[in-house]
Amino acid sequence: MDKYELLEVIGSGSFGMIRKIKRKKDNKILVRKEIDFRKMNEKERKQLVTEVNILRDLHHPNIVKYYERIIDKENYLIYIIMEYCEGGDLAALIQKCRKEKSLIPERFIWLVFSQLVLALHECHYGTKADGSPRPAILHRDLKPDNVFLSNNVINSYTHVKLGDFGLARIINDPEKDFAQTYVGTPYYMSPELINEQAYNNKSDIWSLGCLIYELCALEPPFQARTQILLAKKIKEGKVLDIPKEYSQDLRQLIKSMLNVMVIYNIFII
Ligand SMILES: CN(C)CCCNS(=O)(=O)c1cccc(Nc2nc(OCC3CCCCC3)c3[nH]cnc3n2)c1
């Protein structure tokens, strides 16, 4: 760790702190995700190894760049060094716009959509650095808190970065293989997860639909006080319309992403 100078803590994740650091050789600002694997059971440690291996294999301008991992055995700590996105995350932007009662500009929403499609395409269909095929990677926890902005002026061109593959899964064939466990944010849980069917790459598209909806409406498409009620609403699939200021194209796009699961479910029921 002597390569880096420690700066302030910017948050705490599930297994430890996230802090800004400065690389001494060139003063580049990065983030260090600290994970105390003493707190982890065997399954979580395996998932951590998967996450680090996933991050190491993913190289894409719209995926948070992974630099290195440092293992501090005597303190049971693993450090993951990643790129720092100075614009913060979409959750903070949505909160700000909700508080100021100001809608997010449509052109920004299309920028976010197009870049997350590219990031998910890389996850689901990308190949290894040497061009050899690799199994699909499902993010499984796409939500505003996991999407970061490279700079914080939403009107200038913004680089959007998909982050935090803490719940990501590797599956060999998205059409056949399924990842069999409940994960991610209940708000964005897709219908097939609700029906205890399996999770697959189309579920990341469902979550993307929920995220784009939330950028327009400044709240998630399905909300309820309990998971059971939430599941009921998601299965009913009834969604309030987004504000009239947005175009028909954007409205249709969101409907098709939130609808893809219904079409999908018809085939698999
Ligand atoms: C949930 N959010 C509303 C919390 C506030 C969000 N803003 S913040 O955290 O202070 C903030 C402000 C400015 C820039 C950045 N940049 C940033 N943050 C990361 O993770 C944030 C962390 C993730 C786990 C939970 C705690 C927050 C990165 N990971 C890889 N690169 C990253 N770059 C973050």
Ligand as a Chemical Component Dictionary entry (heavy atoms), coordinates in Angstrom:
data_LIG
# 
_chem_comp.id                   LIG 
_chem_comp.type                 NON-POLYMER 
_chem_comp.pdbx_formal_charge   0 
_chem_comp.three_letter_code    LIG 
# 
loop_
_chem_comp_atom.comp_id 
_chem_comp_atom.atom_id 
_chem_comp_atom.alt_atom_id 
_chem_comp_atom.type_symbol 
_chem_comp_atom.charge 
_chem_comp_atom.model_Cartn_x 
_chem_comp_atom.model_Cartn_y 
_chem_comp_atom.model_Cartn_z 
_chem_comp_atom.pdbx_ordinal 
LIG C1  C1  C 0 -25.649 5.660  -2.246 1  
LIG N1  N1  N 0 -25.075 6.954  -2.674 2  
LIG C2  C2  C 0 -26.114 8.005  -2.728 3  
LIG C3  C3  C 0 -24.039 7.288  -1.693 4  
LIG C4  C4  C 0 -23.399 8.525  -2.026 5  
LIG C5  C5  C 0 -22.584 8.367  -3.325 6  
LIG N2  N2  N 0 -21.724 9.406  -3.384 7  
LIG S1  S1  S 0 -20.256 9.175  -2.744 8  
LIG O1  O1  O 0 -20.011 7.818  -2.444 9  
LIG O2  O2  O 0 -20.086 10.079 -1.642 10 
LIG C6  C6  C 0 -19.228 9.666  -4.041 11 
LIG C7  C7  C 0 -19.132 11.016 -4.320 12 
LIG C8  C8  C 0 -18.337 11.418 -5.388 13 
LIG C9  C9  C 0 -17.667 10.470 -6.151 14 
LIG C10 C10 C 0 -17.758 9.117  -5.855 15 
LIG N3  N3  N 0 -17.062 8.204  -6.671 16 
LIG C11 C11 C 0 -17.002 6.852  -6.576 17 
LIG N4  N4  N 0 -17.700 6.208  -5.619 18 
LIG C12 C12 C 0 -17.633 4.848  -5.558 19 
LIG O3  O3  O 0 -18.327 4.135  -4.624 20 
LIG C13 C13 C 0 -19.178 4.883  -3.741 21 
LIG C14 C14 C 0 -19.583 3.984  -2.580 22 
LIG C15 C15 C 0 -20.182 2.660  -3.052 23 
LIG C16 C16 C 0 -20.612 1.822  -1.869 24 
LIG C17 C17 C 0 -21.572 2.578  -0.948 25 
LIG C18 C18 C 0 -20.978 3.906  -0.508 26 
LIG C19 C19 C 0 -20.568 4.762  -1.693 27 
LIG C20 C20 C 0 -16.826 4.159  -6.470 28 
LIG N5  N5  N 0 -16.559 2.823  -6.655 29 
LIG C21 C21 C 0 -15.700 2.776  -7.701 30 
LIG N6  N6  N 0 -15.434 3.999  -8.168 31 
LIG C22 C22 C 0 -16.127 4.887  -7.430 32 
LIG N7  N7  N 0 -16.209 6.243  -7.484 33 
LIG C23 C23 C 0 -18.568 8.713  -4.783 34 
# 
loop_
_chem_comp_bond.comp_id 
_chem_comp_bond.atom_id_1 
_chem_comp_bond.atom_id_2 
_chem_comp_bond.value_order 
_chem_comp_bond.pdbx_ordinal 
LIG C1  N1  SING 1  
LIG N1  C2  SING 2  
LIG N1  C3  SING 3  
LIG C3  C4  SING 4  
LIG C4  C5  SING 5  
LIG C5  N2  SING 6  
LIG N2  S1  SING 7  
LIG S1  O1  DOUB 8  
LIG S1  O2  DOUB 9  
LIG S1  C6  SING 10 
LIG C6  C7  SING 11 
LIG C6  C23 DOUB 12 
LIG C7  C8  DOUB 13 
LIG C8  C9  SING 14 
LIG C9  C10 DOUB 15 
LIG C10 N3  SING 16 
LIG C10 C23 SING 17 
LIG N3  C11 SING 18 
LIG C11 N4  SING 19 
LIG C11 N7  DOUB 20 
LIG N4  C12 DOUB 21 
LIG C12 O3  SING 22 
LIG C12 C20 SING 23 
LIG O3  C13 SING 24 
LIG C13 C14 SING 25 
LIG C14 C15 SING 26 
LIG C14 C19 SING 27 
LIG C15 C16 SING 28 
LIG C16 C17 SING 29 
LIG C17 C18 SING 30 
LIG C18 C19 SING 31 
LIG C20 N5  SING 32 
LIG C20 C22 DOUB 33 
LIG N5  C21 SING 34 
LIG C21 N6  DOUB 35 
LIG N6  C22 SING 36 
LIG C22 N7  SING 37 
# 
